[in-house]
Amino acid sequence: MVQDKDFSNILQELKSLFQSGNSYHQPAPQTAQTPGRNVIPSAGGFQSPIHDSWMTSGTFSFSATDPNHPKGHMGVDMGCSAGTPVYAFGPGVVNLVGTDPSGGNVVGVQHANGVWSYYAHMSTVKAQKGDKVDTNTIVGSVGNTGNASRGWPHLHFGVKEHGQWVNPAKYISVPPYNPDYGRNPQKYQKMWASEQAKQEASAFNMKNHLADRRVAFSKDIDAIYKMAQTYYQLAKSR
């Protein structure tokens, strides 16, 4: 017969399974790095997704800015070396991970009070749908995927409020656009943050990344099944 103390252990294990930092797989990467410039907390605990230095390579606009943005540019382009860590804008839950022709490797995070953040053109993605994140969580790394493949690496960062795009400058400090940076970005930063970052980007595959979530979730299912069997035996014995 299963003892009461065993039943208590089962409940604690089940409780810990669902109270982990993430519902489906291992917690998203964290870091203890000290934030750099342009990282000033705003209302709601939001911070710049780039904690290192960066330069504005594209500004927010509801009007057409170039052939790649005929309907406007719904975000700010944060220019920095490929492989630079991209952090979550604020506390929230990841509800978008994938790849599309325009944004390349993308992540979306739902925050409180109808705020949603969007990260595009990344070289790698670290987060999975269902992750609980905060401003210390790395969701990916800067790149030039999607329609930015012929341009210099940058993070396209967008913010929505209740489904409507808003200027990220409402929440973070955005440096003035420097035309010379737009013409000669190589004068201001390296193409890659490191050789390791370049190798990680080369090895990254979104299909495999998304498959990892399903494998990890199946491990949770196995744990739940074993606990359910134990509970069933407990119920039968009483």
N, C-alpha and C positions, 0 to 999 in steps of 0.2 A: 504493500500500500504506500502511496506517495504521502509523505508527511506534510503538515502545514507549512513547515519551514521551506520545503521544496517548492510548494505552490507559491510561496512568497517570492522565492528566487525566480520562478518563471515569470511572475508579474513584473519584477524589476527588470528582467532581461527584455521583456516585451516593451516596457516603458522606455528603456534606454534606446531601443531600436528606432522608435519613432520620435524621440526627443533629440536625436543627433542633429548636427548642424545642417544636415541635408537628408532629404527623404529617400533618395534612390541609390546613392553611391557614396564614395569617399568624399569628405569635405573638400570644397574648392581650395586651391592654394592660398595660404596667408603669408604675410611678410611683416617683419618688424622694422622695415626701412623707415627712416625719418622723412616725412614729406618735404619736397623741395619748394621752389618758388611757385606762385600761382595756386597754392593749395591753402585756401582760406575757407574754413567752414562757413557755410551759409545757413539760412533758416532751414530746418528740417535735417540738419546734419550732412548736407551735401558738400562734396569736394570735387576738385578737378580730377578727372580720370587719369591724367598724366601727372605723376608726382615728381618727375624730373623736369628740366627746363624744356620748353617747346616754343615754337613760333607759329603765328597764324598764317596758314597757307590758303585759307578760304574762309570767307565770312558768311554769316547768316543773311539770307535775302529771300523775300517772297517773289522777287522778279528774276527773270532769266539772267544768269551770270555768264554762261558759256554754253557751247553745244552739248556738253555732258549734263547740263542742268537747265533744260529748257523751261522747266516749271518753277525755277528758283532753287535755292540751296538751303535745305531745311536742317542746318546744323553748322558747326564750326569745324574747320579742318585744323588739326593740331599737329604741326609738322615736327617730327623728331626721328631719330634713327630707327630703322626696322629692328624689332626685337625688344624695344622699350616696353616695360610692363604697363598694362592697361588695368586700372583699378575700377571697381564699382563706384559709381557716382554717389551712392548712399546706401543705407540699409534697404533691403528688399529681397525679392525672389526672382530668379531667372525664369523668364517665360518664353524666351526665343533663343534658339541656337541653330545655326544653319549656314547655308551658302546661297547667294543669289547673284545673277549677272552684274547687277549694279553695285551692291555693297560688298561682294566677296564674302569673306568669313565674317559673320555678324552675330551679335549677342544683344538681347533686349532684357531689361530688368524692370519689373513692376515695383514701384515704391508706394508709400502711403499717400493718401490725399490725392489720388488720381495722377500722380507724377510717374512718367515712364521714361527710361533712358535707353539710348540706342548707340551701339558701337560697331563701326564698319571698317572694312579694308584690312582686317587684322591678319597677320601672318600665321598665328596660331590661336587656338581657343582653349582655355583651361576649364571653363565652367560648363555645366550641364543644366538642362531644364529641371527645375525643382530645387536648385541650390538656394540656400539662404546666404545672402552676401552682406558685406558692409564695406566701409571705405578702406579696409585693409585686405580685401579679397581681390586677387588678380583674376580677371575674367579672360584675359588673352594678352596678345602682344601686338605692337604696331606693325603694320605692313603696307602693302600696296596691291591687295587683291581686288577682284571685281573690275569696275571700270577705271580704277586707279592704277592698273597694271603697268602703264607706260609713264607714270608720274613718280615723283619722289615720295618716299614713305610718309604716311601720316595717318592719324586716326580721325575718321569722320565721326563726330560726336553730336548726337541730337537729343532733344528733350521735348516731350509732349506733356501738356497739362490737360487732362480730361479729353484726350484724343486729338488735341490741336497742337501743332508744332509751335514752339516758342523759342526765342533767342536764348541759347545757353548762357549768354552774357548776363542774363538775369540772375544766374546762380554762381557763376565762376568768373574770375578775372580773365579777360581775353585781351592779349596784347594787340596793339594796332598792327594792321597789315603792313609789311615792309615789301615794297615792289621789288627791291633787289633780291630779297630772299626768294620771291616767286620766280625770278629769272635765273638765279644762281644758288640754289639751296645747298649745293656741295661746299660752298664757301663757309657755311654755318654749322654743318653737322656731317657726320659720317653716314654712309649708306646703311651700315649695319652696326648695331650697338656692340656686337661681339661676334666672333667666329662661331661660338656655341649657339647663339641666337639664330645665325644663318643656317646651321645644321638642323636645329629643331624645326625651323620653318620648312626646310626641304623635306623633312621626314613627316611633317604633319599631313594627315588625311582626314577630312571631315567625316567621311563615311565610317572610318574606323573609330573616330572619336565618339560618334553617336552610338555605335555598336557597343562601346564600352559601358554605356549607361544601361543597356539592356542586360548585359552580362552581370553587372553589379547588382541590378535589381533582382535578378534570379537568385543571387545569393541570399538576399533578404527574404525572398519567398521560401527558400529552403529552411532558413532559421525559423520562420513563422510556422511552417509545416511541422517541424520537429516539436515546437512548443505546443502546437495544437494537438499532436499525438499524445504528449504528456498530459495535457489537460483532459483529453478524452479518457485516458486510463485512470486519472484521478476521479473523474465523474463516475466512472463505472464502479470504482472501488468503494464508493460512499452510498 
